[in-house]
Amino acid sequence: MDKNLALKGAATHSSTMSTNVAANAIDGMRYRLDLAPSCSVTSSESNPWWRLDLLDYYEISTVIISNRRDAGDDQTNGAEIRIGDSLENSGNNNPVCVVIPNLQVGSSIIFSCNGMVGRYVNVFMPTAQTLSLCEVEVYGTAYHKKTFLRLKFSSSGDVAAESVKILHQLQSALGLNISDFKLSWTQLPKKEKPKQKDRGEYTHFI
């Protein structure tokens, strides 16, 4: 299996019960002997949530959720796994991959998200209760977003030869600070020949 993307991410949640911080769910250990202290656990509240920031954009193929071994399954079952780019409503408005079904105590379940693209992975509980997660694993591949622009240049120089200069100007104009940014031509720019002005000359035949 590919590398677990969650291990290099950053986790937070809506509240913290005791020492059960959000990062416990991405410590790389599904279960430990000390049970609950190795899990992420929120307070009992309305709509608790846990969020993972992957720090980049990925096509997410698989999410694995592991439940705690010392409590009831009602602290995980019914929660929604949401994936996307938005932080609106703390990321809980992103599209749903799946609703966690019957996840038994001390077990793990694998969910397929079919390449959903996003930076944030949320586990959102739509009811009032405690949300606990002992481990969240995320697998996928890097996603490179492509943007195509049609440009018209007004230049007396060789536009194709000035690609680096044009690229820097384009990044500055769009407010971009991206290292993986390339400028390529589907068709090399051609210089437009200046149109000759009509001098009003004509030949008159009798």
Secondary structure, DSSP 4 states (H G I P E B T S, - for coil): ----GGGGSEEEES---TT--GGGGGSS-S--TT-GGGSEE--SEES-EEEEEEEEEEEEEEEEEE--SSS-GGGTTT-EEEEES--GGGGTTSPEEEE-----TT-EEEEEEEEEEEEEEEEE--SEE--EESEEEEEEEE-------------SS-TGGGHHHHHHHHHHHHT---SS-----SS---PPPPPPP---------
